[in-house]
Amino acid sequence: MWQQHGPMDDRDDVGGIQAGHAYGKRFTNPAVPGALIDVHFYAAYSETAYNVSADQGPYYVRRSTTYTLCGDVERPGDTETWSDSYEPEPNGPYPTVARAETAARMRAEQFQANSLGWDGRQFNGWAEAPGPK
């Protein structure tokens, strides 16, 4: 069973088309040592409005999920042996960044990694990736 590993974090930047804060959680599974899932929800610009100013909408909530196998879950960056990531379709639209950020935080707070169904093993391409997408 996947369990939250550490507190939820609040980041200014996770990259991409981010328009506001990102809220993330890390999950580990005691039955699968060295496997972890990082999930971030963040307010984002629409795909078609990538270079708009922050006061223009609409805005969306995106989820970024990274699956990692590593030697030490406390130091995944320098002990990683494999990883892959996925970003499903965004949720929204929201009229303001503030509303999208609030929705992102709520989704992060409620998210449980068991819903992904990952067995902690390496997969090759998204045809083999765990769901839901």
C-alpha positions in Angstrom: 0.0 0.0 0.0 1.3 3.4 -1.0 1.8 5.8 2.0 2.5 9.5 2.0 6.2 10.1 2.8 6.7 13.5 4.4 4.5 16.5 4.4 2.8 18.0 1.4 5.1 20.7 -0.2 4.3 24.0 -1.7 6.6 25.0 -4.6 6.9 28.1 -6.6 8.1 26.2 -9.7 7.8 22.7 -11.1 8.2 23.9 -14.7 6.0 23.7 -17.7 3.1 26.0 -18.2 2.7 26.7 -14.5 0.8 29.9 -13.6 0.7 29.5 -9.8 2.0 27.4 -6.9 2.4 23.7 -7.1 1.3 21.4 -4.3 3.1 18.0 -4.1 3.2 14.8 -2.3 5.6 11.9 -2.2 4.5 8.3 -1.7 6.5 5.2 -0.9 5.4 1.6 -0.5 7.1 -0.5 2.2 6.4 -3.7 0.1 8.4 -2.2 -2.8 11.7 -0.7 -1.3 13.2 2.0 -3.5 10.0 2.8 -5.4 8.3 6.2 -5.1 5.7 8.3 -6.6 5.8 12.1 -6.7 2.6 13.9 -7.6 2.2 17.7 -8.1 -0.9 19.6 -8.8 -0.5 23.2 -10.0 -2.3 26.1 -11.6 -1.5 26.3 -15.3 -2.1 28.4 -18.3 -4.0 26.7 -21.1 -1.9 25.0 -23.8 -3.0 27.6 -26.3 -2.2 30.6 -24.1 1.3 29.6 -23.0 2.8 33.1 -23.2 0.0 35.2 -21.8 0.4 37.5 -18.8 -0.7 36.3 -15.3 -3.8 38.4 -15.3 -5.4 36.6 -18.3 -7.3 33.4 -18.2 -8.6 30.8 -18.4 -6.5 28.7 -16.0 -6.4 25.0 -15.4 -5.2 22.5 -12.8 -2.6 20.1 -14.1 -1.2 17.0 -12.4 2.3 15.8 -12.9 3.1 12.3 -11.8 6.7 10.9 -11.6 7.4 7.2 -11.0 10.9 6.5 -9.7 13.0 3.5 -8.8 16.0 4.4 -6.7 18.5 3.0 -4.1 17.4 5.4 -1.4 14.0 7.1 -1.2 15.6 9.8 1.0 18.0 10.7 -1.9 16.2 9.7 -5.1 18.0 12.3 -7.2 21.5 10.7 -6.9 20.3 7.1 -6.4 17.8 6.9 -9.2 17.9 3.8 -11.5 14.8 4.6 -13.5 12.0 7.1 -13.8 9.1 8.1 -16.0 6.5 10.8 -15.8 3.0 11.5 -17.0 0.7 14.5 -17.2 -2.9 13.7 -17.9 -5.4 16.2 -19.4 -5.9 19.3 -17.3 -9.0 20.0 -15.1 -10.8 23.3 -15.5 -11.2 26.0 -16.6 -11.0 28.4 -13.7 -11.4 32.2 -14.2 -8.4 33.2 -12.0 -5.0 31.9 -10.9 -6.2 32.1 -7.2 -9.2 29.7 -7.9 -7.0 27.3 -9.9 -4.4 27.3 -7.0 -7.1 26.6 -4.5 -8.4 23.7 -6.6 -4.8 22.4 -7.1 -4.2 22.5 -3.3 -7.5 20.7 -2.6 -6.7 18.0 -5.2 -3.2 17.5 -3.8 -4.6 17.2 -0.2 -7.1 14.6 -1.3 -4.9 12.5 -3.6 -4.0 9.0 -2.7 -1.4 7.1 -4.8 -3.1 3.8 -4.5 -5.6 5.1 -7.1 -2.8 4.8 -9.7 -2.4 1.1 -9.4 1.4 1.1 -9.8 3.1 -2.2 -8.7 6.5 -0.5 -8.2 8.1 -2.1 -11.3 9.6 -0.4 -14.3 7.3 -0.1 -17.3 8.2 0.7 -20.9 6.0 3.4 -22.5 2.6 4.5 -21.6 0.9 1.5 -23.0 2.2 -0.3 -20.0 1.9 2.6 -17.5 -0.4 2.3 -14.5 -3.8 4.0 -14.7 -6.0 5.9 -14.4 -4.5 8.2 -17.0 
